[in-house]
Amino acid sequence: MKKLTLLFVSMLLLVGCAKIYSWNQKVTLYFETPNGPVVASGVTHVELRHERLILVGSVNPVNSDIYGEAIMVALGGDRYLFVLMPSGSTASNVYSDLRPKGSDGFRFITKQIGKEPVVLDTHRYRPDMVYFPNINDPMSAIEVTPDNFTEVLGDGYVYDKMTFGITRDDVSLPSVSQVLTKQFFDQRSSALREIRQEPIYRSERVIFIRYLGRDAFIKEKL
């Protein structure tokens, strides 16, 4: 009986308590195009659970989920640039240097609602962007960076900057699924299966395409 009691007490010490945080975060990107400046933005929702373990020296794990869609930028015709969703930890990284020392970082994030967005350092925060020269062929994917922006998209296209902020705006309405359909992702899975046994499957380009599953573009709350 004593062993069971000690086990129960130990479990209580390990469980501790958890704090739940949530916010909507807005990413805005600025580009130059042959037809003039373009501003594209998207709002995603983050839910975060911060476990607070009681045992001294224990690690307090953080679990986060992000919901929403990639930012889809129409370039004319059937040309689209996709800016993949930021991770659930982006806000923590952005505001880590701005919050008071010793303060609750996640609570600080939730208090940034409506404040001026932060202009992100291009070298430290590089958006994950992808372009499909053939929008019907998932294997045509090209990774786009601020450095190769003009090379991939053509003369007159220039990456300018990206801002990040916490907002009261609603999560962006679905639009990506109208272009990247279920058939598109099924085709991607089928193409990857066909080359799985070939050395090219381990190439840098194919590793990038393997990362581009539906969850990279669309994450719905169940």
N, C-alpha and C positions, 0 to 999 in steps of 0.2 A: 504494500500500500504506500509506503514511504517513497519507493522508487517511482510509482505513478505520480505522486504528488510533486516530486522533484522534476519529473519530466514535464508536467503541466506548467509549473512555474517557469521552467527554462523556455518553453514555447511562448509564454507570455512575454518574457524578456526579449526574445528574438523578434516577435511580431511588432511590438511597439505600436505606432500609429502611422497614418499616412495623411499627407496634405494633397488636396486635389486642386489643380489650377487649369484654367482654360482661357483662350483668347483667340481673336481673329487677327491674322497678320497679313499685311499688304505689301507686295513687291511691285515696284514700278520700274520699268526700263525705258531708256531714252535712246533712240536711234536716229541717224541721218539716213535718208533714202534719196534716190534721184528725184522723187516727187515732193521732197521736203521732210521736215521732222516728223517722227512717229513716236507716240507715247503709248505703251502697252502696260496694263497692270492686271493683277489677279489677287484675290483674297482667299486664303485657306484658313482652316480652323485647327487649332492644336488643343489636345487634351493631354494633360500631364499628371502623373501620379508620383509623388516623392515620398518614398518610404522613410520613416524616421525610426530606426532601430535603437533600442535602449542600451544595448551592450556597449560599453566603452571600447573605442577603437574599431567598431564595426563600420562597414561601408553602407551608406544610405543610397540604395539603388533608385534610379529614376527611369520610369517607363513612359514613353510618349507616343501618341498617335497623331497623324495629321490627315485631314480630309479636305478634298477639293479637287481641283484640276490644274493641269499645266496651263501656262499662258500661251494662247495661240495667236500669232501675229500674221495677218494676211498680207502677203507681199504682192498680190495681184495674180489673176489667173488661178491656177491650181498650185500656187507656191505659198507655202506656210513655214514659218519658223516657230518651233515649240520651245518654250522655256520651262523646264521641268520644275516640279514643286520643290521648294526649299525643305530641308529636313526639320524635324521637330526641335532640334537643338540650335537652329539658326538664331533665334531670338536671344538665347542665353549667350551665344558668342558675340552677337552685336552689342548687347548691353552690358557685357561683363566689365568693360573699362569705364562705364558711365555711372554705375550704381555706387552708392557709398560703401566703403569697406565694412565688412561684417554684417551687412544687411541681407535680407532674404531676397536672393536674386530673382526668383520666380514671382514673388509678390511685386517686386520692382517692375517687372515686365508688364504685369497687369495694370499698373498705374501709368503706363505710357500711352494709354488710349487717347487719341485725339491730339497728341503732341506732334511737333514737327518731325517728319520722317528723317531717318539718318541716311546720309549719302555714304554708300559703302566704298571702301578702298578696293579698286579693281584688282590689285595684286593679291589682296587677302580674301576677297569674296568674289569668286568667278562663277557666274550663273551657269548651270548645266543646260546647254542649248543643243538642239538637234534639227537638222534640215533634211528633208527627203526630196531629192531632185525629181524622183518619180513618186508622187504621193500614193500610188497604188502598189508600190514595191517596198515593203519594210526593210529589205536587205540593201536598199540604196542609201540608208541612213548615213549622214555625215555629222561628226561632232563639230560644233561651232564654238569658238572661243572669241573673246575680244581681240585676240591677236590675228586670227585668220578670218575674221568677219567679212572683210572686203573680198578676200581671195575666194571664199565659198559662195557668197551671195552676189558678187559682181561690183563693178565700179559704181561709186556713189553711195554704197551702203557702208555706214560707219557706226560702230558701237560707241555710245557716249558714256552713259553712267547707269547705275542702279540705286534705288533707294528702298529702305525697309522701315516699316512702321507698324504699330499696333492700332487697330481701328475698330470702330463700331459698325463699319460697313458689313453687309451680309456676304457670305461666301459666294464667289462668282457663280453665275448660272452656267449649267452644263453647255458646252459648245464643242469640246474636243471630240466627243463621241459621234458628232455629226460628220466628222471628217475621218477620224481613225475608228472605223467600225469594228465589230466583233470579227468580221471576216478578215480584216487587216491583221489582227493579232493572231488569228488562227493560221493565216498564211505565214506569218513570221515563225510560229512554232513549228510548222511543217518544214519550212526551209532549214531551220536550225537542226532538226532531226536528220535531214538528208546529209548534212555535212559533219555530223557528230563524230564520225570515225576518221575524218580527214585531218591532217596536221593544221589546216587552215582554221579549224575550230578553236585553236588556242591562240590565234593571231590577235593582235591588239584591236583590230577593227571588229572582228566577230565578238570578242569579249564585250566591246561597247554595245553591239546590237543585242547581245544576250541580256544586257542590263535593261534594255528598253521594253520591258513587259508592260502590260496594261497598268499595273500599279505605279509605274513611273509617270504616267500621264493622268490617270484617274484613280482616286481613292475614295470610295463611298463608305459612309458609316452604316454598318449593318444594323 
